[in-house]
Amino acid sequence: MPIKYVPFIPEPIEGQAVLGNFNRILKYKGADDTSMVLQRGMSLYEMEKQETVGENADGNMVIRGECVSACAYLKEHNIQVDLVYIDPPFASGADYAKKVYIRRNPKVAEAIAQAEQELDIDKLKAFEEKMYGDVWDKEKYLNWMYENLMAIKSVMSETASIYVHLDWHIGHYVKILLDEVFGDENFINEIIWYYPGREMHVPNKFNSKHDTIFLYSLSSEKIINSHAVAIPYEKQDRIKTLRRKVHKDDDGREWVWETRGQAAGQEPYKRYVDEIMEDGKALSDVWGDIPSLRGNDPSRNSYATEKPPALLERIIKASSNEGMIVADFFGGSGVTAAVAHKLGRRFIHCDIGLNSVQTTRDRLKANGVEFDVLEIKDGVQLYRNPVQTMEKIKSLIPGLKNEDKLDSFWEGAISDSKLGTVPVYVPNLMDSSSKLLDVVLMNRIIHQAIPDLDASVKKIIVYYIDITSKEEIEKFIDSDDSTTVKIELRDLKTILDDVVISDHAEFHVEETHDDLYGSYAVVVDKFFSDRVLQKIFEFNEKARMNASAKKPFKPIDISEDGLELIEYLSLDCTAADGEWHSDGEIKIDKLGYVVRNGEKTKEFWDGTVKSDKRPLRLKIRNICGDETEWEVNFDELFDK
């Protein structure tokens, strides 16, 4: 249940073109079939601090949660952002996966013998795990995007700008939404990011080679630092670029008559060539000098949709000044946050995926950045990402099957011997409007969804993650006599809570007196992750079925101690519970090399994590991203 509701900016700007073929989140139909405006606002949930890295005097944030709830928190705490860049799902119809690499086992002699060899990444054992599905019904996507844009607008400062990065799939629709939300008079540019390279022939169409970035502001007082992003002149193109007669002073300094930027009727003025060259060429709205990241790019963080730092550097330089707050509410691998820090800006990174938060946390830690890691406690964070949770839900609801005859509003149906087909509603965890069951959503179910069902349907089941009040909803259902269909409410969390199995670790503590890496070492003897092993089993079964003489079956085998399933370890020597303090940490990269306390090395992991002080807690992250904490009982585990 939310703590409270924080108002949106109540209405979009009047007089704008609107899309009439979808229902805006702020409106719903009542029982009397009249249009009403929902003033409920954004759901504000408890925000829990998971970790503080450094002192964080600038208030940098890495938030796990969805956009609208993050904006509710910012608005409640009077935090305004000066620049927004978002790279939301493109409604591309594609599923995006992360490649998960098996790490080297420190107890295997062969791994030690290969310590001086550089491995071919393609030969490493790996499997893929779906991170999110960019598969949307157009109407649902636009409703979802509309609410996000309204929420983002509510936390933007008066001089703020927003860059919305999309492509041909849905961008033309979102452009109309942006006009409606921000006003077409505040539209600045449609930027074409043309990425060179990646030449290929595509059947029956021309090769798609660009994305579109829409730039809007809240007012005419926007920040545009055009000189900061000007393109340097090449010396050999000086005369060609200037295209004017060049004069010389007595001292040989070159100059031209300048007319550009002058109002009509004004006389040209003297401009020195070296000043023009220093200013550079004005940047157009077609950006063709920034290549996309390739799959083997060393700066890539296993994110299929990761954008190049150069792109964000241009945007941040152009539309913000040092010390301002840059926000990315679909932050992915953390490029925006990393570049913002590099350029002297403060940042807010937000993403609903746990892997996004972990990747960003590790990236910023390696760059020496100070920030807080926060989590919105809205009941959605049950697995690593919404896709996994939704897939798990489908497998856990007894008897749930797909039903082609049902509208996409329903997740499927259950066959009942007495009642026949029982449609089942399951909230979409990506959509903040559906994860909370309230009178508004129930009203929509009764007056829009149920009437579209076959007349033979006698019962429906409505699952919920969060609910305003079960008694209130049931009272609302009983008071409405427009349908005879029975409505049963079920809490989804009771199903999911029983199946989240924590990882298992066996470890002991040793005193090392190591002046370089710490006086104490926690030695991991065994590690077991049921969730990762299930993924590996699925991968092996699929590989076995697809095996052939040319492509023989090569299973991924895990040792008995399971240490190759570990990606990251951290020791907290400060507190035995609550907020995490990483007083000593190890990250093992996909080649097996150790990143110790943010510093890259060419060492292989030896099975330990060390610290200067006595460890109180141990945290281990498996290769898929699940994190589990253990108490370190020093008195029992210390080997005297």
Secondary structure per residue as TSV (DSSP state, phi and psi in degrees):
chain	resnum	aa	ss	phi	psi
A	1	M	-	360.0	130.8
A	2	P	-	-62.8	152.6
A	3	I	S	-65.3	-43.8
A	4	K	E	-165.7	-179.0
A	5	Y	E	-116.6	131.1
A	6	V	E	-102.5	127.1
A	7	P	-	-62.5	142.5
A	8	F	-	-72.2	173.8
A	9	I	-	-65.9	119.0
A	10	P	S	-52.9	-46.4
A	11	E	S	-133.9	149.2
A	12	P	-	-66.2	164.5
A	13	I	-	-61.0	135.4
A	14	E	T	-75.9	157.2
A	15	G	T	81.3	13.6
A	16	Q	-	-101.2	154.9
A	17	A	-	-64.4	140.5
A	18	V	-	-129.0	158.1
A	19	L	-	-89.3	120.2
A	20	G	-	-95.8	-0.5
A	21	N	S	-99.4	17.4
A	22	F	S	-144.7	158.0
A	23	N	-	-92.1	115.6
A	24	R	-	-64.2	146.3
A	25	I	T	-60.1	-30.6
A	26	L	T	-78.0	-1.3
A	27	K	E	-128.6	148.1
A	28	Y	E	-151.3	162.3
A	29	K	E	-94.7	131.6
A	30	G	-	-86.5	176.0
A	31	A	T	-63.9	-26.0
A	32	D	T	-88.1	10.5
A	33	D	S	63.4	27.0
A	34	T	-	-106.9	151.5
A	35	S	E	-82.4	130.2
A	36	M	E	-125.0	153.0
A	37	V	E	-99.4	125.9
A	38	L	-	-84.5	115.4
A	39	Q	-	-101.8	17.9
A	40	R	-	-59.5	-44.9
A	41	G	-	94.0	-168.7
A	42	M	E	-84.7	138.1
A	43	S	E	-73.7	121.4
A	44	L	E	-100.3	116.8
A	45	Y	-	-107.8	168.1
A	46	E	-	-63.1	137.8
A	47	M	E	-109.9	122.6
A	48	E	E	-108.7	127.5
A	49	K	E	-78.5	121.3
A	50	Q	E	-90.0	-35.5
A	51	E	E	-163.0	145.8
A	52	T	E	-117.3	124.0
A	53	V	E	-103.7	112.3
A	54	G	S	76.3	-169.0
A	55	E	-	-77.2	-31.9
A	56	N	-	55.2	52.4
A	57	A	T	-65.1	-24.4
A	58	D	T	-83.1	-9.1
A	59	G	-	72.6	30.2
A	60	N	-	-65.6	142.5
A	61	M	E	-128.9	137.0
A	62	V	E	-119.3	109.7
A	63	I	E	-111.1	130.1
A	64	R	E	-96.3	116.2
A	65	G	S	163.0	172.5
A	66	E	-	-90.0	164.2
A	67	C	H	-55.8	-49.6
A	68	V	H	-64.1	-43.4
A	69	S	H	-66.5	-35.9
A	70	A	H	-64.3	-41.9
A	71	C	H	-65.0	-36.7
A	72	A	H	-60.2	-42.7
A	73	Y	H	-63.7	-45.1
A	74	L	H	-63.5	-43.7
A	75	K	H	-65.9	-40.3
A	76	E	H	-62.1	-31.6
A	77	H	T	-100.9	16.1
A	78	N	T	55.2	39.0
A	79	I	-	-99.4	118.3
A	80	Q	-	-107.8	143.3
A	81	V	E	-105.1	147.6
A	82	D	E	-99.6	-18.7
A	83	L	E	-151.6	133.5
A	84	V	E	-120.4	129.5
A	85	Y	E	-122.1	126.9
A	86	I	E	-129.2	139.5
A	87	D	-	-124.3	69.6
A	88	P	-	-73.7	174.5
A	89	P	-	-53.3	144.5
A	90	F	-	-93.5	3.0
A	91	A	-	55.2	44.2
A	92	S	-	-82.9	-14.3
A	93	G	S	81.1	10.1
A	94	A	E	-107.4	153.9
A	95	D	E	-100.5	136.7
A	96	Y	E	-112.3	133.6
A	97	A	E	-123.3	155.3
A	98	K	E	-108.0	134.8
A	99	K	E	-80.8	125.2
A	100	V	E	-106.4	121.1
A	101	Y	E	-99.7	134.2
A	102	I	-	-73.0	129.8
A	103	R	-	-82.0	166.4
A	104	R	-	-76.1	139.8
A	105	N	-	-84.3	121.2
A	106	P	T	-66.1	-13.7
A	107	K	T	-93.9	-0.7
A	108	V	-	-92.3	123.8
A	109	A	H	-61.5	-35.0
A	110	E	H	-61.2	-36.8
A	111	A	H	-63.9	-37.9
A	112	I	H	-69.6	-38.7
A	113	A	H	-65.5	-26.4
A	114	Q	T	-94.1	14.3
A	115	A	T	-59.4	-31.0
A	116	E	T	-92.9	2.3
A	117	Q	-	-98.7	144.0
A	118	E	-	-93.8	121.5
A	119	L	-	-89.2	150.8
A	120	D	-	-78.6	120.5
A	121	I	G	-58.0	-35.9
A	122	D	G	-63.0	-20.8
A	123	K	G	-90.2	-5.3
A	124	L	S	-72.6	149.0
A	125	K	-	-75.5	128.2
A	126	A	E	-154.6	158.0
A	127	F	E	-140.3	165.8
A	128	E	E	-106.1	147.3
A	129	E	E	-130.1	128.5
A	130	K	E	-66.0	130.5
A	131	M	E	-98.5	-48.7
A	132	Y	E	-156.3	153.5
A	133	G	E	-106.3	122.0
A	134	D	E	-94.5	49.9
A	135	V	-	-113.4	113.3
A	136	W	-	-132.1	145.5
A	137	D	-	-73.2	133.6
A	138	K	H	-55.3	-44.1
A	139	E	H	-64.5	-42.5
A	140	K	H	-64.9	-40.0
A	141	Y	H	-61.4	-44.9
A	142	L	H	-68.2	-37.8
A	143	N	H	-60.2	-46.3
A	144	W	H	-62.7	-45.6
A	145	M	H	-66.6	-37.7
A	146	Y	H	-59.5	-46.3
A	147	E	H	-65.1	-40.5
A	148	N	H	-61.3	-44.6
A	149	L	H	-64.9	-40.1
A	150	M	H	-63.7	-40.1
A	151	A	H	-66.2	-44.6
A	152	I	H	-62.5	-43.1
A	153	K	H	-57.2	-35.8
A	154	S	T	-68.3	-14.8
A	155	V	T	-115.4	9.8
A	156	M	E	-87.6	140.6
A	157	S	E	-73.3	170.0
A	158	E	E	-63.5	-29.5
A	159	T	E	-99.5	9.2
A	160	A	E	-74.9	154.2
A	161	S	E	-124.7	159.1
A	162	I	E	-132.1	132.0
A	163	Y	E	-108.7	121.4
A	164	V	E	-112.9	114.2
A	165	H	E	-98.6	116.1
A	166	L	E	-140.6	-170.9
A	167	D	-	-141.5	-159.6
A	168	W	T	-69.5	-16.0
A	169	H	T	-63.2	-46.7
A	170	I	T	-139.9	-2.6
A	171	G	H	-58.6	-36.8
A	172	H	H	-66.6	-31.8
A	173	Y	H	-72.0	-43.9
A	174	V	H	-65.2	-30.8
A	175	K	H	-57.2	-39.7
A	176	I	H	-67.9	-39.5
A	177	L	H	-60.9	-43.1
A	178	L	H	-62.5	-40.7
A	179	D	H	-59.5	-40.6
A	180	E	H	-70.0	-42.2
A	181	V	H	-78.0	-44.2
A	182	F	H	-102.0	-15.0
A	183	G	-	91.4	129.8
A	184	D	G	-67.7	-18.6
A	185	E	G	-73.0	-14.5
A	186	N	G	-100.1	7.1
A	187	F	E	-74.5	131.2
A	188	I	E	-108.0	-54.4
A	189	N	E	-149.6	149.9
A	190	E	E	-106.0	105.1
A	191	I	E	-92.0	130.7
A	192	I	E	-100.8	113.9
A	193	W	E	-95.1	102.0
A	194	Y	E	-94.2	118.8
A	195	Y	-	-100.8	118.3
A	196	P	-	-68.3	167.2
A	197	G	-	82.5	-169.6
A	198	R	-	52.3	49.0
A	199	E	-	-78.5	130.1
A	200	M	-	-158.5	155.6
A	201	H	-	-91.1	128.8
A	202	V	-	-112.7	126.2
A	203	P	T	-62.2	134.5
A	204	N	T	64.5	19.5
A	205	K	S	-163.6	166.8
A	206	F	-	-82.4	152.8
A	207	N	-	-67.2	126.7
A	208	S	-	-77.5	119.7
A	209	K	-	-130.3	18.1
A	210	H	E	-151.3	155.5
A	211	D	E	-110.9	165.6
A	212	T	E	-118.9	133.6
A	213	I	E	-122.1	117.2
A	214	F	E	-92.9	130.3
A	215	L	E	-114.3	123.3
A	216	Y	E	-130.6	160.4
A	217	S	E	-129.0	173.1
A	218	L	S	-91.6	-20.0
A	219	S	S	-159.1	176.9
A	220	S	T	-72.5	-9.2
A	221	E	T	-86.9	25.0
A	222	K	-	-64.7	162.9
A	223	I	-	-101.7	120.0
A	224	I	-	-132.6	104.2
A	225	N	-	-94.5	74.8
A	226	S	G	-64.3	-35.1
A	227	H	G	-67.2	-27.9
A	228	A	G	-68.7	-20.8
A	229	V	G	-119.4	17.7
A	230	A	-	-64.7	151.3
A	231	I	B	-92.1	125.5
A	232	P	-	-59.7	141.7
A	233	Y	-	-73.4	142.3
A	234	E	-	-84.5	134.2
A	235	K	G	-59.4	-37.2
A	236	Q	G	-70.7	-16.6
A	237	D	G	-102.1	17.0
A	238	R	H	-59.4	-53.7
A	239	I	H	-65.9	-42.9
A	240	K	H	-62.5	-38.3
A	241	T	H	-71.8	-42.7
A	242	L	H	-69.4	-39.7
A	243	R	-	52.7	35.4
A	244	R	S	-141.2	160.1
A	245	K	-	-68.4	131.3
A	246	V	-	-100.3	126.8
A	247	H	E	-102.8	166.5
A	248	K	E	-130.5	138.3
A	249	D	-	-74.9	173.4
A	250	D	T	-60.6	-30.3
A	251	D	T	-86.0	6.2
A	252	G	-	89.0	-1.9
A	253	R	-	-73.1	131.5
A	254	E	E	-87.9	144.9
A	255	W	E	-149.8	164.7
A	256	V	E	-135.8	163.2
A	257	W	E	-81.5	122.7
A	258	E	E	-100.5	129.4
A	259	T	-	-122.3	-17.1
A	260	R	T	-65.8	137.0
A	261	G	T	85.6	-2.0
A	262	Q	-	-87.8	145.3
A	263	A	-	-74.0	159.7
A	264	A	T	-58.5	133.3
A	265	G	T	91.6	-11.8
A	266	Q	-	-80.9	146.8
A	267	E	-	-73.8	145.8
A	268	P	-	-64.3	156.6
A	269	Y	E	-128.3	161.6
A	270	K	E	-77.9	128.7
A	271	R	E	-133.7	126.8
A	272	Y	E	-77.0	140.0
A	273	V	H	-62.5	-40.2
A	274	D	H	-64.4	-29.5
A	275	E	H	-70.8	-40.9
A	276	I	H	-63.1	-43.5
A	277	M	H	-62.8	-37.8
A	278	E	H	-69.0	-36.6
A	279	D	H	-66.0	-33.6
A	280	G	-	82.5	174.9
A	281	K	B	-82.1	140.2
A	282	A	-	-64.0	138.8
A	283	L	-	-79.9	133.6
A	284	S	-	-91.5	-176.7
A	285	D	S	-90.4	9.9
A	286	V	E	-113.3	112.6
A	287	W	E	-104.2	99.4
A	288	G	-	-112.4	11.2
A	289	D	S	-105.9	7.5
A	290	I	-	-118.3	106.9
A	291	P	-	-73.4	153.5
A	292	S	-	-74.7	161.4
A	293	L	-	-75.6	131.4
A	294	R	-	-85.4	164.7
A	295	G	T	-60.8	-30.1
A	296	N	T	-99.8	12.1
A	297	D	-	-64.7	127.6
A	298	P	T	-65.1	-20.8
A	299	S	T	-84.1	-6.9
A	300	R	-	-75.2	146.3
A	301	N	-	-116.6	40.7
A	302	S	S	62.7	29.1
A	303	Y	-	-109.9	120.0
A	304	A	T	-62.4	-30.5
A	305	T	T	-106.0	18.0
A	306	E	-	-64.5	137.3
A	307	K	-	-100.9	151.0
A	308	P	-	-70.0	142.3
A	309	P	H	-55.4	-33.7
A	310	A	H	-60.6	-34.4
A	311	L	H	-65.5	-46.0
A	312	L	H	-70.0	-33.2
A	313	E	H	-62.0	-41.9
A	314	R	H	-63.8	-45.4
A	315	I	H	-64.0	-45.7
A	316	I	H	-68.7	-40.6
A	317	K	H	-63.7	-38.8
A	318	A	H	-72.4	-32.9
A	319	S	H	-125.2	23.0
A	320	S	-	-157.1	163.2
A	321	N	-	-117.2	165.1
A	322	E	T	-56.8	141.8
A	323	G	T	88.1	-13.2
A	324	M	-	-78.2	165.8
A	325	I	E	-98.9	124.2
A	326	V	E	-108.3	128.8
A	327	A	E	-121.0	140.6
A	328	D	E	-132.3	111.4
A	329	F	T	-92.1	0.1
A	330	F	T	-132.0	62.0
A	331	G	-	-69.5	-18.7
A	332	G	T	55.7	-123.3
A	333	S	T	-86.6	2.1
A	334	G	S	89.7	19.5
A	335	V	H	-61.0	-44.8
A	336	T	H	-59.5	-47.8
A	337	A	H	-62.3	-44.3
A	338	A	H	-63.4	-44.3
A	339	V	H	-69.8	-39.2
A	340	A	H	-58.9	-44.5
A	341	H	H	-64.0	-42.9
A	342	K	H	-58.0	-33.8
A	343	L	T	-93.5	9.8
A	344	G	T	81.3	21.8
A	345	R	-	-102.8	159.1
A	346	R	E	-86.6	163.2
A	347	F	E	-145.3	156.0
A	348	I	E	-130.8	116.2
A	349	H	E	-106.2	131.6
A	350	C	E	-136.7	137.6
A	351	D	E	-161.1	147.1
A	352	I	S	-79.8	-16.5
A	353	G	-	-89.9	135.2
A	354	L	H	-64.0	-38.9
A	355	N	H	-64.2	-33.4
A	356	S	H	-62.0	-47.2
A	357	V	H	-64.1	-41.8
A	358	Q	H	-66.4	-45.5
A	359	T	H	-61.1	-44.0
A	360	T	H	-66.8	-42.7
A	361	R	H	-58.3	-47.4
A	362	D	H	-68.4	-38.2
A	363	R	H	-63.0	-46.6
A	364	L	H	-68.8	-38.9
A	365	K	H	-59.1	-42.8
A	366	A	H	-65.3	-25.2
A	367	N	T	-91.6	5.1
A	368	G	T	73.2	26.6
A	369	V	-	-87.3	147.2
A	370	E	-	-105.4	135.7
A	371	F	E	-168.2	165.6
A	372	D	E	-104.9	142.6
A	373	V	E	-103.6	121.4
A	374	L	E	-123.7	154.1
A	375	E	E	-135.0	131.1
A	376	I	E	-80.6	122.7
A	377	K	-	-91.6	73.3
A	378	D	S	-107.6	7.8
A	379	G	S	84.2	0.5
A	380	V	-	-91.2	-27.0
A	381	Q	T	-76.2	64.0
A	382	L	T	-93.3	-32.1
A	383	Y	S	-131.2	-168.7
A	384	R	S	-67.6	-33.5
A	385	N	S	-155.9	163.4
A	386	P	H	-60.1	-32.7
A	387	V	H	-61.4	-46.7
A	388	Q	H	-63.2	-40.6
A	389	T	H	-64.2	-45.6
A	390	M	H	-63.2	-40.4
A	391	E	H	-65.5	-38.3
A	392	K	H	-66.5	-39.4
A	393	I	H	-56.6	-47.4
A	394	K	H	-60.0	-36.4
A	395	S	H	-79.7	-17.8
A	396	L	H	-96.6	-21.4
A	397	I	S	-77.8	114.1
A	398	P	T	-58.0	127.1
A	399	G	T	78.8	1.3
A	400	L	-	-70.6	127.4
A	401	K	B	-135.1	153.8
A	402	N	-	-66.0	143.3
A	403	E	-	-133.7	105.1
A	404	D	T	-61.5	-28.7
A	405	K	T	-72.7	-17.3
A	406	L	S	-85.8	150.7
A	407	D	-	-65.1	157.6
A	408	S	T	-64.4	-12.6
A	409	F	T	-59.6	-32.9
A	410	W	S	-94.8	139.1
A	411	E	-	-73.0	-26.6
A	412	G	E	166.2	-155.6
A	413	A	E	-149.8	157.9
A	414	I	E	-114.8	136.3
A	415	S	E	-90.5	123.1
A	416	D	E	-115.4	132.7
A	417	S	T	-62.7	-29.2
A	418	K	T	-97.3	-38.3
A	419	L	T	-96.9	-13.4
A	420	G	E	80.5	-138.9
A	421	T	E	-76.6	127.3
A	422	V	E	-117.3	100.9
A	423	P	E	-62.3	146.0
A	424	V	E	-123.0	127.3
A	425	Y	E	-102.1	129.2
A	426	V	-	-126.6	129.5
A	427	P	-	-65.0	143.4
A	428	N	-	-83.4	116.0
A	429	L	T	-69.6	-15.6
A	430	M	T	-80.5	-16.9
A	431	D	-	-109.6	109.4
A	432	S	H	-64.8	-21.4
A	433	S	H	-74.2	-18.6
A	434	S	H	-108.5	-13.8
A	435	K	H	-76.3	-20.8
A	436	L	E	-102.6	120.4
A	437	L	E	-88.9	113.1
A	438	D	-	-134.0	-176.1
A	439	V	H	-61.1	-35.8
A	440	V	H	-63.6	-48.0
A	441	L	H	-66.8	-41.3
A	442	M	H	-64.0	-35.9
A	443	N	H	-61.2	-40.9
A	444	R	H	-64.7	-40.6
A	445	I	I	-62.8	-44.7
A	446	I	I	-69.4	-42.1
A	447	H	I	-101.1	-9.2
A	448	Q	I	-122.3	-47.9
A	449	A	I	-77.9	-46.9
A	450	I	G	-64.9	-43.3
A	451	P	G	-59.8	-22.8
A	452	D	G	-81.9	-7.4
A	453	L	S	-79.2	161.7
A	454	D	-	-62.3	145.8
A	455	A	T	-63.1	-18.1
A	456	S	T	-79.1	-11.6
A	457	V	-	-69.6	124.8
A	458	K	-	-106.4	-17.5
A	459	K	E	-151.8	147.2
A	460	I	E	-129.4	157.8
A	461	I	E	-118.6	129.6
A	462	V	E	-116.0	111.6
A	463	Y	E	-88.8	151.9
A	464	Y	E	-142.4	148.7
A	465	I	S	-90.0	-43.3
A	466	D	E	-134.7	150.8
A	467	I	E	-144.0	141.4
A	468	T	S	-66.5	-50.6
A	469	S	-	-165.6	120.4
A	470	K	H	-63.3	-38.4
A	471	E	H	-64.0	-41.1
A	472	E	H	-64.3	-43.1
A	473	I	H	-66.1	-44.2
A	474	E	H	-64.6	-36.4
A	475	K	H	-65.6	-39.3
A	476	F	H	-64.3	-40.9
A	477	I	H	-63.6	-44.9
A	478	D	H	-65.1	-32.1
A	479	S	H	-80.0	-12.4
A	480	D	-	-97.3	118.5
A	481	D	-	-103.7	21.1
A	482	S	S	-83.4	-9.5
A	483	T	-	-142.4	149.9
A	484	T	-	-101.4	-0.5
A	485	V	-	-70.0	130.6
A	486	K	E	-76.6	137.2
A	487	I	E	-116.9	119.0
A	488	E	E	-108.1	130.0
A	489	L	E	-98.7	134.7
A	490	R	E	-135.8	138.3
A	491	D	E	-84.7	121.1
A	492	L	S	-70.2	-31.2
A	493	K	H	-65.4	-29.1
A	494	T	H	-65.8	-28.8
A	495	I	H	-75.5	-46.3
A	496	L	H	-74.1	-34.6
A	497	D	T	-61.4	-28.3
A	498	D	T	-79.1	-12.5
A	499	V	T	-112.7	-2.5
A	500	V	-	-82.2	102.8
A	501	I	-	-98.1	122.8
A	502	S	-	-72.1	154.2
A	503	D	-	-70.3	160.7
A	504	H	E	-119.4	135.7
A	505	A	E	-136.9	143.4
A	506	E	E	-117.8	130.4
A	507	F	E	-152.9	163.7
A	508	H	E	-141.5	164.6
A	509	V	E	-108.2	139.0
A	510	E	E	-128.1	148.8
A	511	E	E	-92.3	125.6
A	512	T	E	-109.2	-29.2
A	513	H	E	52.5	39.0
A	514	D	E	-89.3	107.6
A	515	D	T	-65.5	-24.4
A	516	L	T	-83.9	-45.8
A	517	Y	T	-113.8	-7.4
A	518	G	E	133.0	159.0
A	519	S	E	-86.1	-17.9
A	520	Y	E	-126.9	143.3
A	521	A	E	-131.1	131.3
A	522	V	E	-96.0	120.0
A	523	V	E	-100.6	121.3
A	524	V	E	-88.1	118.9
A	525	D	E	-90.9	-41.4
A	526	K	E	-145.9	150.7
A	527	F	E	-143.8	134.0
A	528	F	E	-133.9	128.5
A	529	S	-	-130.2	105.9
A	530	D	H	-62.1	-39.0
A	531	R	H	-65.5	-41.5
A	532	V	H	-70.7	-40.6
A	533	L	H	-63.0	-34.1
A	534	Q	H	-63.1	-41.4
A	535	K	H	-63.0	-42.4
A	536	I	H	-66.3	-39.1
A	537	F	H	-61.1	-44.7
A	538	E	H	-61.7	-41.4
A	539	F	H	-63.2	-45.8
A	540	N	H	-63.3	-40.3
A	541	E	H	-65.1	-41.1
A	542	K	H	-66.5	-42.1
A	543	A	H	-65.1	-36.6
A	544	R	H	-64.3	-42.7
A	545	M	H	-68.5	-30.8
A	546	N	T	-94.5	5.4
A	547	A	-	-69.6	152.2
A	548	S	-	-148.3	176.7
A	549	A	S	-62.8	-37.4
A	550	K	S	-76.8	-27.5
A	551	K	S	-128.6	78.6
A	552	P	-	-66.7	157.7
A	553	F	-	-72.3	123.5
A	554	K	-	-125.7	97.4
A	555	P	-	-73.4	157.0
A	556	I	-	-87.3	115.9
A	557	D	-	-105.1	137.1
A	558	I	-	-113.2	136.7
A	559	S	-	-69.6	168.3
A	560	E	S	-65.0	-33.2
A	561	D	S	-83.1	-16.0
A	562	G	-	67.1	17.2
A	563	L	G	-69.6	-18.1
A	564	E	G	-75.1	-2.1
A	565	L	G	-93.0	4.3
A	566	I	E	-100.1	132.5
A	567	E	E	-107.5	-33.0
A	568	Y	E	-151.6	141.2
A	569	L	E	-135.6	144.1
A	570	S	E	-143.5	143.7
A	571	L	E	-113.7	133.9
A	572	D	E	-106.7	114.2
A	573	C	-	-107.2	8.6
A	574	T	S	-104.7	-44.2
A	575	A	-	-136.6	144.7
A	576	A	S	-86.8	-11.2
A	577	D	S	-156.9	177.4
A	578	G	S	77.7	-148.5
A	579	E	S	-54.6	138.6
A	580	W	B	-84.0	140.5
A	581	H	-	-124.3	114.3
A	582	S	-	-86.0	97.8
A	583	D	S	-93.1	-3.8
A	584	G	E	-174.3	126.3
A	585	E	E	-144.2	155.2
A	586	I	E	-132.7	132.1
A	587	K	E	-121.5	133.1
A	588	I	E	-103.1	117.3
A	589	D	-	-77.8	176.5
A	590	K	T	-66.9	-19.1
A	591	L	T	-88.8	-4.1
A	592	G	S	97.0	-3.2
A	593	Y	E	-77.4	151.9
A	594	V	E	-94.2	134.4
A	595	V	E	-107.1	106.7
A	596	R	E	-101.5	115.8
A	597	N	T	53.3	39.3
A	598	G	T	88.8	-9.4
A	599	E	E	-99.1	125.3
A	600	K	E	-73.0	142.1
A	601	T	E	-133.1	173.8
A	602	K	E	-109.1	25.6
A	603	E	E	-95.8	152.6
A	604	F	E	-97.0	152.5
A	605	W	-	-66.8	137.0
A	606	D	-	-103.6	10.2
A	607	G	S	90.9	5.0
A	608	T	E	-125.0	163.4
A	609	V	E	-135.0	133.7
A	610	K	E	-119.5	158.5
A	611	S	E	-153.1	160.2
A	612	D	S	-76.5	-34.0
A	613	K	S	-104.7	166.9
A	614	R	-	-64.6	127.1
A	615	P	-	-74.1	140.0
A	616	L	-	-105.9	-33.0
A	617	R	E	-140.0	151.2
A	618	L	E	-121.8	133.6
A	619	K	E	-119.3	132.6
A	620	I	E	-125.1	132.3
A	621	R	E	-108.1	125.9
A	622	N	E	-79.7	173.6
A	623	I	T	-67.3	-17.7
A	624	C	T	-88.5	-17.0
A	625	G	S	117.4	-4.8
A	626	D	-	-71.4	136.8
A	627	E	E	-117.3	137.1
A	628	T	E	-132.6	141.1
A	629	E	E	-111.6	145.7
A	630	W	E	-131.3	145.5
A	631	E	E	-76.0	136.8
A	632	V	-	-99.7	102.5
A	633	N	-	-82.5	94.5
A	634	F	H	-62.7	-41.3
A	635	D	H	-64.0	-37.6
A	636	E	H	-80.9	-36.8
A	637	L	H	-90.6	-19.3
A	638	F	B	-68.5	126.2
A	639	D	-	-89.3	101.7
A	640	K	-	-77.2	360.0
